[in-house]
Amino acid sequence: MTTVAAYAAPAAKAPLERTTVERRAVREHDVLIDIKFAGICHSDIHQVREGWGEAIFPMVPGHEIAGVVSEVGPGVTRFKVGDRVGVGCMVDSCRECEMCRAGKEQYCLNGQTPTYNGIGRDGEPTYGGYSEKVVVDENFVVRIPDGLALDVAAPLLCAGITLYSPLKRFGAGPGRKVAIVGMGGLGHMGVKIAHAMGAEVTVLSQSLRKKDDGLRLGADHYHATSDPKTFEELRGSFDLIVSTVSAPLDFAAYLSLLKPEGTLANVGAPEEPISLNLFSLIGGGRSLAGSMIGGISETQETLDFCAEHGIGAEIELIAASEINEAYERVENSDVRYRFVIDTATI
């Protein structure tokens, strides 16, 4: 066991504070990672505040982890000391079910083990990336290509794969019109990735406040959803819409923006249930889909794609002492576009 410094929420809705946690000794197939940077995802805030249900405390959030390997177990074959690596939203799965065998460990039928706010298969609670070090099985670690700086790569471990996966699955590419709902930590990655895939990209945001950024990052068009004319003008326009927002939407209105047989893929996770008139789907043969991160191989594919296309997150680097302030700013949409913690400050 190794004792490491970390930032944790001691209880639901409590401010995060500096503490220590125990990391297990390196096992046969484990990798010890010196964490260099950890992104702040909106889901960290949802879980610290128990917005998605009962949680485990003390909680060390963080599932956008970028660092360097400092020790490997005797059976490790994928990594060596000094490798630049990342860890995303999960650190284990059953590895035996149909989904795991298909490389979709995020949908493990027996339950994947989340990087934090979970219980590992050893019965111990998991602690995330707001810490100095982490020990992870090599099968749940990915390589960060040399072309990506670690700080801008960290958010790719959640925000990047969360957008890459549905964009690829639903065919974003040349000749396809794709809309990204929300221009935040997830949305700005969607703009970059969809643009790099060759799609015609539109941002649908509450206001035009971030229009210049959206166009700079690769959007072809930018519309304010607070303007009722937007929904009239864009009716039936898109092959694919990816919603990244965690606030409840008027899904009928957004579905009306799809072409017949188009898809609205939801990656944002509102805390409240939604209501839906099914005629919004039936009338145009439209689909309402969900998507959750991606498997380990697809996460590696995301990193490789982003390195090839020179894509990193737009970040604001902060000290660990600024985490609580950063949470408030995320809630107020006051970040362009992802806070990343310099873990040397922990």
Solvent accessible surface area in square Angstrom, and as a share of the most:
residue,aa,sasa,rsa
1,M,151,0.67
2,T,56,0.33
3,T,80,0.47
4,V,3,0.02
5,A,9,0.07
6,A,0,0.00
7,Y,27,0.10
8,A,3,0.02
9,A,0,0.00
10,P,58,0.37
11,A,51,0.39
12,A,37,0.29
13,K,144,0.61
14,A,24,0.19
15,P,94,0.59
16,L,8,0.04
17,E,94,0.42
18,R,141,0.51
19,T,51,0.29
20,T,78,0.45
21,V,13,0.07
22,E,83,0.37
23,R,15,0.06
24,R,71,0.26
25,A,61,0.47
26,V,35,0.20
27,R,117,0.43
28,E,92,0.41
29,H,83,0.37
30,D,4,0.02
31,V,0,0.00
32,L,21,0.10
33,I,0,0.00
34,D,37,0.19
35,I,9,0.04
36,K,85,0.36
37,F,38,0.16
38,A,0,0.00
39,G,0,0.00
40,I,3,0.01
41,C,9,0.05
42,H,56,0.25
43,S,13,0.09
44,D,0,0.00
45,I,3,0.02
46,H,17,0.07
47,Q,29,0.13
48,V,2,0.01
49,R,66,0.24
50,E,55,0.25
51,G,23,0.22
52,W,113,0.40
53,G,41,0.40
54,E,170,0.76
55,A,15,0.12
56,I,60,0.31
57,F,54,0.23
58,P,71,0.45
59,M,2,0.01
60,V,1,0.00
61,P,0,0.00
62,G,0,0.00
63,H,15,0.07
64,E,0,0.00
65,I,0,0.00
66,A,0,0.00
67,G,0,0.00
68,V,38,0.22
69,V,1,0.01
70,S,41,0.26
71,E,81,0.36
72,V,48,0.27
73,G,3,0.03
74,P,120,0.75
75,G,15,0.14
76,V,21,0.12
77,T,122,0.71
78,R,125,0.46
79,F,17,0.07
80,K,133,0.56
81,V,90,0.52
82,G,46,0.44
83,D,14,0.07
84,R,62,0.23
85,V,0,0.00
86,G,1,0.01
87,V,0,0.00
88,G,12,0.11
89,C,19,0.11
90,M,5,0.02
91,V,24,0.14
92,D,27,0.14
93,S,2,0.01
94,C,25,0.15
95,R,99,0.36
96,E,132,0.59
97,C,14,0.09
98,E,109,0.49
99,M,47,0.21
100,C,13,0.08
101,R,174,0.63
102,A,61,0.47
103,G,22,0.21
104,K,100,0.42
105,E,25,0.11
106,Q,10,0.04
107,Y,80,0.31
108,C,11,0.07
109,L,123,0.61
110,N,105,0.54
111,G,36,0.35
112,Q,42,0.18
113,T,4,0.02
114,P,46,0.29
115,T,2,0.01
116,Y,3,0.01
117,N,30,0.16
118,G,6,0.06
119,I,93,0.47
120,G,13,0.13
121,R,120,0.44
122,D,67,0.35
123,G,50,0.48
124,E,105,0.47
125,P,47,0.30
126,T,21,0.12
127,Y,42,0.16
128,G,0,0.00
129,G,0,0.00
130,Y,0,0.00
131,S,0,0.00
132,E,68,0.31
133,K,58,0.25
134,V,4,0.03
135,V,11,0.06
136,V,1,0.01
137,D,20,0.10
138,E,7,0.03
139,N,44,0.23
140,F,5,0.02
141,V,3,0.02
142,V,5,0.03
143,R,101,0.37
144,I,2,0.01
145,P,28,0.18
146,D,130,0.67
147,G,69,0.66
148,L,6,0.03
149,A,56,0.43
150,L,23,0.12
151,D,33,0.17
152,V,39,0.22
153,A,0,0.00
154,A,0,0.00
155,P,0,0.00
156,L,0,0.00
157,L,2,0.01
158,C,9,0.05
159,A,0,0.00
160,G,0,0.00
161,I,1,0.01
162,T,9,0.05
163,L,0,0.00
164,Y,12,0.05
165,S,11,0.07
166,P,0,0.00
167,L,0,0.00
168,K,98,0.42
169,R,145,0.53
170,F,40,0.17
171,G,36,0.35
172,A,13,0.10
173,G,7,0.07
174,P,111,0.70
175,G,81,0.78
176,R,84,0.31
177,K,79,0.34
178,V,1,0.00
179,A,0,0.00
180,I,0,0.00
181,V,4,0.03
182,G,10,0.09
183,M,7,0.03
184,G,25,0.24
185,G,12,0.12
186,L,30,0.15
187,G,0,0.00
188,H,0,0.00
189,M,0,0.00
190,G,0,0.00
191,V,0,0.00
192,K,25,0.11
193,I,0,0.00
194,A,0,0.00
195,H,94,0.42
196,A,28,0.22
197,M,32,0.14
198,G,37,0.36
199,A,7,0.06
200,E,66,0.29
201,V,0,0.00
202,T,5,0.03
203,V,0,0.00
204,L,1,0.00
205,S,15,0.10
206,Q,149,0.66
207,S,47,0.30
208,L,93,0.46
209,R,148,0.54
210,K,20,0.09
211,K,76,0.32
212,D,116,0.60
213,D,22,0.11
214,G,0,0.00
215,L,73,0.37
216,R,150,0.55
217,L,17,0.09
218,G,9,0.09
219,A,8,0.06
220,D,71,0.37
221,H,77,0.35
222,Y,12,0.04
223,H,47,0.21
224,A,13,0.10
225,T,24,0.14
226,S,85,0.55
227,D,59,0.31
228,P,99,0.62
229,K,125,0.53
230,T,7,0.04
231,F,34,0.14
232,E,117,0.52
233,E,118,0.53
234,L,23,0.11
235,R,152,0.55
236,G,30,0.28
237,S,28,0.18
238,F,7,0.03
239,D,21,0.11
240,L,1,0.00
241,I,0,0.00
242,V,0,0.00
243,S,0,0.00
244,T,14,0.08
245,V,39,0.22
246,S,33,0.21
247,A,58,0.45
248,P,73,0.46
249,L,37,0.19
250,D,89,0.46
251,F,9,0.04
252,A,44,0.34
253,A,26,0.20
254,Y,13,0.05
255,L,1,0.00
256,S,22,0.14
257,L,0,0.00
258,L,0,0.00
259,K,67,0.28
260,P,97,0.61
261,E,145,0.65
262,G,4,0.04
263,T,16,0.09
264,L,0,0.00
265,A,0,0.00
266,N,29,0.15
267,V,19,0.11
268,G,8,0.08
269,A,45,0.35
270,P,30,0.19
271,E,87,0.39
272,E,93,0.42
273,P,130,0.82
274,I,75,0.38
275,S,104,0.67
276,L,52,0.26
277,N,94,0.48
278,L,107,0.53
279,F,155,0.64
280,S,22,0.14
281,L,33,0.16
282,I,117,0.60
283,G,68,0.66
284,G,12,0.12
285,G,45,0.43
286,R,48,0.18
287,S,53,0.34
288,L,60,0.30
289,A,20,0.15
290,G,47,0.45
291,S,15,0.10
292,M,87,0.39
293,I,17,0.08
294,G,1,0.01
295,G,2,0.02
296,I,22,0.11
297,S,81,0.52
298,E,33,0.15
299,T,10,0.06
300,Q,47,0.21
301,E,65,0.29
302,T,0,0.00
303,L,0,0.00
304,D,68,0.35
305,F,33,0.14
306,C,0,0.00
307,A,28,0.21
308,E,137,0.61
309,H,80,0.36
310,G,68,0.65
311,I,11,0.06
312,G,12,0.11
313,A,5,0.04
314,E,46,0.21
315,I,42,0.21
316,E,57,0.26
317,L,86,0.43
318,I,11,0.05
319,A,30,0.23
320,A,1,0.00
321,S,90,0.58
322,E,68,0.31
323,I,1,0.01
324,N,54,0.28
325,E,100,0.45
326,A,2,0.02
327,Y,5,0.02
328,E,91,0.41
329,R,61,0.22
330,V,23,0.13
331,E,78,0.35
332,N,110,0.57
333,S,57,0.37
334,D,70,0.36
335,V,16,0.09
336,R,102,0.37
337,Y,3,0.01
338,R,12,0.04
339,F,2,0.01
340,V,0,0.00
341,I,0,0.00
342,D,38,0.20
343,T,6,0.03
344,A,95,0.74
345,T,66,0.38
346,I,15,0.08
